[in-house]
């Protein structure tokens, strides 16, 4: 697909939209396109993560440890935390139909941030805001638990 399409799809996810256009162009240029066949495993639960996948076409089933499933459609960023820190995959991801993904290794994402300090600062502020929101939700849950 055209790189303009890649840029558009990248900007549709909040983590990536926080980056400056130059950093996004770098990621779009350097990331790998991958086509999955129906039933092909993208990654398995508990595998070490080395980056993220932007689902561009098709659909992917995320299979949780308890047998729960969630179907995701484009433009979904699968494994966003793996862009920031080494983690283990919490689910197994399987193509439900022929699907296209843009593979974004953590090392590529980190290079983009290193070369674009403004992008790194914008991302830091976004993550700070998210963390603050999670803390508020947790406090609200605690208060509810103590009321019962």
Residue frames as qw, qx, qy, qz and C-alpha x, y, z in Angstrom:
[[0.000, 0.887, 0.461, 0.000, 0.00, 0.00, 0.00],
 [0.319, 0.721, -0.043, 0.613, 1.06, 3.57, -0.50],
 [0.434, -0.061, -0.508, 0.741, 2.99, 5.26, 2.27],
 [0.252, -0.281, 0.010, -0.926, 0.35, 8.03, 2.40],
 [0.752, -0.342, -0.420, -0.376, -2.11, 5.31, 3.43],
 [0.682, -0.127, -0.560, 0.453, 0.37, 4.14, 6.07],
 [0.136, 0.146, -0.292, 0.935, 0.64, 7.68, 7.48],
 [0.515, -0.330, -0.181, -0.770, -3.12, 8.06, 7.58],
 [0.815, -0.289, -0.491, -0.103, -3.55, 4.72, 9.37],
 [0.547, -0.002, -0.510, 0.664, -0.76, 5.52, 11.83],
 [0.061, -0.225, 0.192, -0.953, -2.41, 8.80, 12.81],
 [0.627, -0.368, -0.379, -0.573, -5.67, 7.03, 13.64],
 [0.760, -0.363, -0.491, 0.222, -4.20, 5.56, 16.85],
 [0.294, -0.950, -0.018, -0.099, -3.63, 7.94, 19.82],
 [0.727, -0.493, 0.255, 0.404, -0.14, 6.64, 20.70],
 [0.601, 0.161, 0.421, 0.660, 1.10, 7.13, 17.16],
 [0.139, 0.847, 0.349, 0.377, -0.90, 10.30, 16.52],
 [0.447, -0.860, -0.013, 0.245, 1.10, 11.91, 19.34],
 [0.662, -0.199, 0.334, 0.641, 4.20, 11.76, 17.15],
 [0.116, 0.685, -0.200, -0.691, 5.38, 14.56, 14.89],
 [0.790, 0.549, 0.016, -0.271, 4.78, 14.02, 11.14],
 [0.338, 0.689, -0.641, -0.018, 8.50, 13.48, 10.49],
 [0.316, -0.305, 0.861, -0.257, 8.63, 10.65, 13.07],
 [0.755, 0.287, 0.467, -0.360, 5.52, 9.07, 11.55],
 [0.653, 0.671, -0.279, -0.212, 7.04, 9.24, 8.05],
 [0.053, 0.567, -0.816, 0.097, 10.16, 7.52, 9.40],
 [0.532, -0.047, 0.784, -0.316, 8.05, 4.72, 10.93],
 [0.765, 0.496, 0.210, -0.354, 5.95, 4.35, 7.76],
 [0.485, 0.713, -0.487, -0.135, 9.10, 4.16, 5.63],
 [0.085, 0.498, -0.845, 0.178, 10.96, 1.67, 7.84],
 [0.650, -0.061, 0.611, -0.448, 8.16, -0.59, 9.15],
 [0.027, -0.120, 0.925, 0.360, 7.53, -3.91, 7.44],
 [0.704, 0.071, -0.113, -0.697, 4.34, -4.84, 5.63],
 [0.121, -0.123, 0.984, -0.054, 3.14, -8.38, 6.30],
 [0.666, -0.022, -0.325, -0.671, 0.24, -10.32, 4.79],
 [0.346, -0.158, 0.860, -0.340, -1.34, -13.05, 6.93],
 [0.377, -0.115, -0.801, -0.450, -3.30, -15.98, 5.57],
 [0.699, -0.413, -0.071, -0.580, -6.60, -16.89, 7.21],
 [0.938, -0.316, -0.138, -0.013, -5.78, -18.90, 10.35],
 [0.639, 0.373, -0.351, 0.574, -2.14, -17.77, 10.46],
 [0.579, -0.697, -0.284, 0.313, -0.82, -16.95, 13.94],
 [0.212, 0.885, -0.136, 0.392, 0.65, -13.47, 14.25],
 [0.125, 0.467, -0.706, 0.517, 1.99, -14.21, 17.75],
 [0.654, -0.336, -0.677, -0.032, 1.25, -16.50, 20.69],
 [0.525, -0.802, -0.001, -0.285, 0.38, -15.69, 24.28],
 [0.749, -0.606, 0.181, 0.197, 3.41, -15.48, 26.61],
 [0.743, 0.344, 0.094, 0.566, 5.89, -14.90, 23.79],
 [0.338, -0.490, -0.058, 0.802, 8.26, -12.00, 24.38],
 [0.381, 0.864, 0.329, -0.027, 7.06, -8.92, 22.55],
 [0.554, -0.142, 0.234, 0.786, 9.37, -7.00, 20.28],
 [0.046, 0.067, -0.231, -0.969, 6.95, -4.40, 18.98],
 [0.457, 0.416, 0.487, -0.617, 3.48, -3.75, 17.73],
 [0.237, 0.219, 0.788, 0.524, 1.32, -4.45, 14.69],
 [0.347, 0.345, 0.095, -0.867, -1.00, -1.99, 13.00],
 [0.458, 0.343, 0.818, 0.061, -3.86, -3.98, 11.48],
 [0.073, 0.309, -0.327, -0.890, -4.41, -2.46, 8.02],
 [0.619, 0.091, -0.422, -0.657, -6.91, -4.88, 6.44],
 [0.585, -0.079, -0.806, -0.049, -8.88, -8.00, 7.31],
 [0.612, -0.634, 0.098, -0.463, -9.49, -8.98, 10.92],
 [0.383, 0.307, -0.797, 0.353, -7.63, -10.67, 13.75],
 [0.750, -0.540, -0.307, -0.226, -8.96, -12.71, 16.67],
 [0.042, 0.556, -0.636, 0.534, -7.27, -12.07, 20.02],
 [0.799, -0.275, -0.520, -0.124, -7.57, -15.24, 22.11],
 [0.291, -0.709, 0.409, -0.494, -7.25, -14.69, 25.85],
 [0.095, 0.309, -0.911, 0.255, -6.01, -17.14, 28.47],
 [0.429, 0.114, 0.709, -0.548, -9.54, -17.95, 29.65],
 [0.331, 0.325, 0.841, 0.279, -10.77, -18.82, 26.17],
 [0.228, 0.816, 0.317, -0.426, -12.33, -15.41, 25.67],
 [0.526, 0.224, 0.472, 0.671, -11.99, -13.94, 22.19],
 [0.129, 0.800, 0.148, -0.567, -12.10, -10.47, 20.75],
 [0.627, 0.456, 0.428, 0.464, -12.17, -9.71, 17.03],
 [0.151, -0.709, 0.034, 0.688, -10.35, -6.55, 15.99],
 [0.583, 0.672, 0.384, 0.246, -10.62, -4.65, 12.72],
 [0.489, 0.197, 0.060, 0.848, -8.52, -1.94, 11.06],
 [0.498, 0.594, -0.468, 0.426, -7.01, 0.36, 12.06],
 [0.767, -0.636, -0.006, -0.088, -6.19, -1.35, 15.36],
 [0.222, 0.675, -0.644, 0.283, -2.75, -1.14, 16.95],
 [0.932, -0.264, -0.237, -0.076, -2.14, -4.58, 18.45],
 [0.826, -0.214, -0.199, 0.482, 0.35, -4.65, 21.31],
 [0.138, 0.907, -0.022, 0.398, 0.86, -0.92, 21.85],
 [0.581, -0.781, 0.228, -0.002, 2.68, -1.39, 25.18],
 [0.883, -0.034, 0.259, 0.390, 5.32, -3.45, 23.38],
 [0.446, 0.763, 0.036, 0.466, 6.38, -0.24, 21.61],
 [0.204, -0.869, 0.219, -0.395, 7.39, 1.25, 24.92],
 [0.391, -0.566, 0.679, -0.256, 8.63, -1.61, 27.09],
 [0.330, 0.166, -0.919, -0.136, 9.53, -5.29, 26.84],
 [0.669, -0.105, 0.385, -0.627, 6.50, -7.35, 27.78],
 [0.207, 0.027, 0.966, 0.150, 5.07, -10.78, 27.15],
 [0.342, -0.155, -0.526, -0.763, 2.12, -11.18, 24.82],
 [0.401, -0.029, 0.624, -0.671, -1.09, -11.41, 26.91],
 [0.776, 0.358, 0.308, -0.418, -3.07, -13.05, 24.08],
 [0.492, 0.009, 0.723, 0.484, -2.66, -15.14, 20.95],
 [0.370, 0.608, -0.040, -0.702, -3.41, -13.23, 17.73],
 [0.467, 0.125, 0.823, 0.297, -4.76, -15.20, 14.76],
 [0.208, 0.168, -0.380, -0.886, -5.84, -13.86, 11.36],
 [0.552, 0.315, 0.623, -0.456, -9.56, -14.47, 10.94],
 [0.693, 0.674, 0.255, 0.008, -9.29, -13.84, 7.19],
 [0.659, 0.300, 0.051, 0.688, -6.49, -12.69, 4.90],
 [0.280, -0.935, -0.169, 0.135, -5.14, -9.63, 6.71],
 [0.560, 0.549, -0.156, 0.600, -2.45, -7.02, 6.29],
 [0.549, -0.786, -0.144, 0.245, -0.38, -5.62, 9.14],
 [0.330, 0.795, -0.307, 0.407, 2.35, -3.05, 9.46],
 [0.832, -0.334, -0.298, 0.327, 4.98, -4.46, 11.82],
 [0.029, 0.879, -0.207, 0.428, 6.55, -1.78, 14.03],
 [0.754, -0.074, -0.493, 0.427, 9.50, -3.09, 16.05],
 [0.459, -0.837, -0.194, 0.227, 10.15, -1.41, 19.41],
 [0.577, -0.291, 0.208, 0.734, 13.68, -0.52, 18.25],
 [0.235, 0.446, 0.462, 0.730, 12.22, 1.39, 15.28],
 [0.277, -0.851, -0.395, -0.209, 9.74, 3.23, 17.50],
 [0.588, -0.681, -0.055, 0.432, 12.50, 4.15, 19.95],
 [0.497, 0.014, 0.314, 0.809, 14.70, 5.43, 17.10],
 [0.038, 0.685, 0.457, 0.566, 11.81, 7.61, 15.92],
 [0.441, -0.863, -0.244, 0.027, 11.50, 9.07, 19.43],
 [0.649, -0.426, 0.103, 0.623, 15.25, 9.57, 19.77],
 [0.371, 0.179, 0.393, 0.822, 15.34, 11.50, 16.49],
 [0.173, -0.593, -0.352, -0.703, 12.26, 13.55, 17.38],
 [0.200, -0.066, -0.660, 0.722, 12.44, 14.91, 20.93],
 [0.407, -0.030, 0.053, -0.912, 9.15, 16.79, 20.43],
 [0.720, -0.086, -0.563, -0.396, 7.47, 13.48, 19.62],
 [0.512, -0.062, -0.761, 0.394, 8.94, 11.92, 22.75],
 [0.043, 0.030, 0.440, -0.896, 7.66, 14.82, 24.87],
 [0.577, -0.046, -0.204, -0.789, 4.19, 14.67, 23.31],
 [0.711, -0.082, -0.687, -0.123, 4.07, 10.91, 23.95],
 [0.306, -0.016, -0.695, 0.650, 5.22, 11.41, 27.54],
 [0.295, -0.011, 0.231, -0.927, 2.37, 13.86, 28.15],
 [0.700, -0.050, -0.431, -0.568, -0.17, 11.48, 26.59],
 [0.649, -0.067, -0.741, 0.158, 1.01, 8.58, 28.74],
 [0.096, 0.026, -0.555, 0.826, 1.04, 10.79, 31.84],
 [0.503, -0.050, -0.009, -0.863, -2.59, 11.75, 31.17],
 [0.754, -0.051, -0.581, -0.302, -3.55, 8.09, 30.65],
 [0.484, -0.007, -0.745, 0.459, -1.79, 7.01, 33.84],
 [0.154, -0.047, 0.380, -0.911, -3.56, 9.74, 35.78],
 [0.667, -0.053, -0.245, -0.702, -6.90, 8.53, 34.38],
 [0.708, -0.032, -0.706, 0.005, -6.13, 4.93, 35.37],
 [0.247, 0.025, -0.665, 0.705, -5.25, 6.06, 38.88],
 [0.401, -0.057, 0.158, -0.901, -8.56, 7.93, 39.18],
 [0.760, -0.045, -0.462, -0.455, -10.47, 4.86, 38.00],
 [0.585, 0.008, -0.750, 0.309, -8.63, 2.67, 40.51],
 [0.005, -0.046, 0.518, -0.854, -9.39, 5.08, 43.35],
 [0.592, -0.061, -0.089, -0.799, -13.08, 5.13, 42.37],
 [0.762, -0.032, -0.623, -0.172, -13.15, 1.32, 42.40],
 [0.380, 0.037, -0.718, 0.582, -11.49, 1.26, 45.83],
 [0.257, -0.068, 0.310, -0.913, -14.02, 3.71, 47.20],
 [0.732, -0.049, -0.321, -0.599, -16.87, 1.60, 45.84],
 [0.671, 0.019, -0.731, 0.123, -15.38, -1.55, 47.36],
 [0.193, 0.024, -0.641, 0.743, -15.16, 0.09, 50.80],
 [0.452, -0.117, 0.033, -0.884, -18.77, 1.27, 50.61],
 [0.746, -0.090, -0.537, -0.384, -20.11, -2.29, 50.40]]
